[in-house]
Amino acid sequence: MNNPFGNEPTTYSQLAEALNISKDSYHKKTLQKDMDSHSQIKDAHFFSSRIKYFINTKKNIKILDCGCGLGFIARGLKKYKNFEVFLSEPSESIKKIIENVYPEDNFLPFSIEDLPKKFHNFFDVIYLREVYPFTRTSDIDLQDRLIKAISRHLKEDGVLIFEQIKNEKDLFCNLKELNLDYKIFYLMPTKWLNFEWFYKIYFKVHFLSIFIRLIYKVFNKKINHFIVIKK
Ligand SMILES: C[S@@+](CC[C@H](N)C(=O)[O-])C[C@H]1O[C@@H](n2cnc3c(N)ncnc32)[C@H](O)[C@@H]1O
C-alpha cells in the first residue's frame, strides 16, 4: 500500500523488483509487453509533444506532471527549452526508480495533498494524465478537496490540465457542480497527425473537434479529452 488512494499499480512494483537486480534488468523490463499499461513508456513522446503544442507558448514556464508514473511524458517535456519540468508521484516504487535511474529529474515524491508548501503559487501549468482513482469516481467531495489542494500550487494565471478518457463515473460528471472555470477539448488518437502545424489549427477551430467527436461516436470508441481549469 504505497499510494494513499489505493494499491500502487502492479507494473510499478515489478519494475522496482527488476531494478533490485540491475539497471539493465529494469530497462529490459520496461520493453516488455503491457509494462506500459499504467504509465506511458513507448508512446510517451506523443503525449509530451501534444501537450507542448497545446500550451503553445514561447514564455518560460514551470510545469508539473502530477501523478507522473514512470515520468516518461515529463522527460519528453524536458527537451523544450522554455519548459522547466517537475514530476510528482506518491508511489514508493516510482520514488526508488526515479531516484536511482533518473536522478537528474526534479522529482517530488508526494501525493497531491502532500506537496510541500514551498511550491505554493509556483507552477504555470499542472498536468494530470489519467490520475485515477480520484478522477474516475463520482466522489465530488474528494475531487473538490484535491482540486483545491493542487490549485494552491498554481500561479494566479496558472491552469490545471487534466487529460483523460470519459468513463461512466468520473470528474466530467461533476465539473459544473464543482463550480470551476473550465473548458473541454476533444483529442485525436495520439498517433494521428501528431504535428505542430496541425494542432495549432485543431485546437483553435472548434468545428474540427466536433467532427472528431462524431467519428468516435460512429465507431463507438471512448474519446480522450483535455479538461483545462483556470485557477
Ligand atoms: C494511470 S497512472 C498514469 C501515470 C502517468 N500520468 C501517465 O499517464 O503515464 C495514474 C497515476 O496517478 C497516481 N496517483 C493516483 N492518485 C494520486 C494522488 N492523489 N496524488 C498523486 N498521484 C496520484 C498513481 O500513483 C499513478 O501513478
The ligand as an SDF file (V2000), in Angstrom:
LIG
                    3D

 27 29  0  0  0  0  0  0  0  0999 V2000
   -2.7680    5.5590  -14.7270 C   0  0  0  0  0  0  0  0  0  0  0  0
   -1.3880    6.2110  -13.9110 S   0  0  0  0  0  0  0  0  0  0  0  0
   -0.9080    7.4940  -15.0290 C   0  0  0  0  0  0  0  0  0  0  0  0
    0.5570    7.8030  -14.9530 C   0  0  0  0  0  0  0  0  0  0  0  0
    1.0270    8.9270  -15.8410 C   0  0  0  0  0  0  0  0  0  0  0  0
    0.2890   10.1360  -15.6000 N   0  0  0  0  0  0  0  0  0  0  0  0
    0.9160    8.5580  -17.3030 C   0  0  0  0  0  0  0  0  0  0  0  0
   -0.0610    8.9400  -17.9470 O   0  0  0  0  0  0  0  0  0  0  0  0
    1.8240    7.8860  -17.8200 O   0  0  0  0  0  0  0  0  0  0  0  0
   -2.1150    7.1120  -12.5640 C   0  0  0  0  0  0  0  0  0  0  0  0
   -1.0710    7.6700  -11.6250 C   0  0  0  0  0  0  0  0  0  0  0  0
   -1.6680    8.6050  -10.7250 O   0  0  0  0  0  0  0  0  0  0  0  0
   -1.0520    8.4570   -9.4620 C   0  0  0  0  0  0  0  0  0  0  0  0
   -1.9600    8.9880   -8.4270 N   0  0  0  0  0  0  0  0  0  0  0  0
   -3.1450    8.4890   -8.0440 C   0  0  0  0  0  0  0  0  0  0  0  0
   -3.6770    9.2370   -7.0620 N   0  0  0  0  0  0  0  0  0  0  0  0
   -2.8060   10.2450   -6.8410 C   0  0  0  0  0  0  0  0  0  0  0  0
   -2.7710   11.3570   -5.9470 C   0  0  0  0  0  0  0  0  0  0  0  0
   -3.7660   11.5810   -5.1100 N   0  0  0  0  0  0  0  0  0  0  0  0
   -1.7120   12.1880   -5.9790 N   0  0  0  0  0  0  0  0  0  0  0  0
   -0.7040   11.9970   -6.8690 C   0  0  0  0  0  0  0  0  0  0  0  0
   -0.6750   10.9650   -7.7400 N   0  0  0  0  0  0  0  0  0  0  0  0
   -1.7110   10.0940   -7.7190 C   0  0  0  0  0  0  0  0  0  0  0  0
   -0.8100    6.9610   -9.3390 C   0  0  0  0  0  0  0  0  0  0  0  0
    0.1590    6.6320   -8.3750 O   0  0  0  0  0  0  0  0  0  0  0  0
   -0.4050    6.5960  -10.7600 C   0  0  0  0  0  0  0  0  0  0  0  0
    0.9760    6.6740  -10.9550 O   0  0  0  0  0  0  0  0  0  0  0  0
  1  2  1  0
  2  3  1  0
  2 10  1  0
  3  4  1  0
  4  5  1  0
  5  6  1  0
  5  7  1  0
  7  8  2  0
  7  9  1  0
 10 11  1  0
 11 12  1  0
 11 26  1  0
 12 13  1  0
 13 14  1  0
 13 24  1  0
 14 15  1  0
 14 23  1  0
 15 16  2  0
 16 17  1  0
 17 18  1  0
 17 23  2  0
 18 19  1  0
 18 20  2  0
 20 21  1  0
 21 22  2  0
 22 23  1  0
 24 25  1  0
 24 26  1  0
 26 27  1  0
M  CHG  2   2   1   9  -1
M  END
$$$$
